[in-house]
Amino acid sequence: MHACIFALGMGIPVLGIGYLHKTRGLFRMMELEDWMLDINEVTSRNLLDRYNKLFLQKDEIRVKVGAILPRIISEAQSSAEKIALNYHQKGTTE
């Protein structure tokens, strides 16, 4: 999952294997559900088929990731700012 996060953060299309709910959530959040295989569905044939499709659509996926990523980054920064603000407010009242 972490390798997928790093790759997607650089705009690189990836094929994920969902072995935890976090991986599925990541691909859902990035609107890339088609590019994640559930661990229970992984076979050499499924993996190769999905990879070949990913490779053929890599440019379209890059565009999609590039369009979605700024929103995800903004939401993450906003959450961090809210946490920091809340932390500082609580720290000054105690």
Secondary structure as a PSIPRED ss2 file (coil, helix, strand):
# PSIPRED VFORMAT (PSIPRED V4.0)

   1 M C   1.000  0.000  0.000
   2 H H   0.000  1.000  0.000
   3 A H   0.000  1.000  0.000
   4 C H   0.000  1.000  0.000
   5 I H   0.000  1.000  0.000
   6 F H   0.000  1.000  0.000
   7 A H   0.000  1.000  0.000
   8 L H   0.000  1.000  0.000
   9 G H   0.000  1.000  0.000
  10 M C   1.000  0.000  0.000
  11 G C   1.000  0.000  0.000
  12 I C   1.000  0.000  0.000
  13 P C   1.000  0.000  0.000
  14 V C   1.000  0.000  0.000
  15 L C   1.000  0.000  0.000
  16 G E   0.000  0.000  1.000
  17 I E   0.000  0.000  1.000
  18 G E   0.000  0.000  1.000
  19 Y C   1.000  0.000  0.000
  20 L C   1.000  0.000  0.000
  21 H H   0.000  1.000  0.000
  22 K H   0.000  1.000  0.000
  23 T H   0.000  1.000  0.000
  24 R H   0.000  1.000  0.000
  25 G H   0.000  1.000  0.000
  26 L H   0.000  1.000  0.000
  27 F H   0.000  1.000  0.000
  28 R H   0.000  1.000  0.000
  29 M H   0.000  1.000  0.000
  30 M C   1.000  0.000  0.000
  31 E C   1.000  0.000  0.000
  32 L C   1.000  0.000  0.000
  33 E H   0.000  1.000  0.000
  34 D H   0.000  1.000  0.000
  35 W H   0.000  1.000  0.000
  36 M E   0.000  0.000  1.000
  37 L E   0.000  0.000  1.000
  38 D E   0.000  0.000  1.000
  39 I H   0.000  1.000  0.000
  40 N H   0.000  1.000  0.000
  41 E H   0.000  1.000  0.000
  42 V C   1.000  0.000  0.000
  43 T C   1.000  0.000  0.000
  44 S H   0.000  1.000  0.000
  45 R H   0.000  1.000  0.000
  46 N H   0.000  1.000  0.000
  47 L H   0.000  1.000  0.000
  48 L H   0.000  1.000  0.000
  49 D H   0.000  1.000  0.000
  50 R H   0.000  1.000  0.000
  51 Y H   0.000  1.000  0.000
  52 N H   0.000  1.000  0.000
  53 K H   0.000  1.000  0.000
  54 L H   0.000  1.000  0.000
  55 F H   0.000  1.000  0.000
  56 L H   0.000  1.000  0.000
  57 Q C   1.000  0.000  0.000
  58 K H   0.000  1.000  0.000
  59 D H   0.000  1.000  0.000
  60 E H   0.000  1.000  0.000
  61 I H   0.000  1.000  0.000
  62 R H   0.000  1.000  0.000
  63 V H   0.000  1.000  0.000
  64 K H   0.000  1.000  0.000
  65 V H   0.000  1.000  0.000
  66 G H   0.000  1.000  0.000
  67 A H   0.000  1.000  0.000
  68 I H   0.000  1.000  0.000
  69 L H   0.000  1.000  0.000
  70 P H   0.000  1.000  0.000
  71 R H   0.000  1.000  0.000
  72 I H   0.000  1.000  0.000
  73 I H   0.000  1.000  0.000
  74 S H   0.000  1.000  0.000
  75 E H   0.000  1.000  0.000
  76 A H   0.000  1.000  0.000
  77 Q H   0.000  1.000  0.000
  78 S H   0.000  1.000  0.000
  79 S H   0.000  1.000  0.000
  80 A H   0.000  1.000  0.000
  81 E H   0.000  1.000  0.000
  82 K H   0.000  1.000  0.000
  83 I H   0.000  1.000  0.000
  84 A H   0.000  1.000  0.000
  85 L H   0.000  1.000  0.000
  86 N H   0.000  1.000  0.000
  87 Y H   0.000  1.000  0.000
  88 H H   0.000  1.000  0.000
  89 Q H   0.000  1.000  0.000
  90 K H   0.000  1.000  0.000
  91 G H   0.000  1.000  0.000
  92 T H   0.000  1.000  0.000
  93 T H   0.000  1.000  0.000
  94 E C   1.000  0.000  0.000
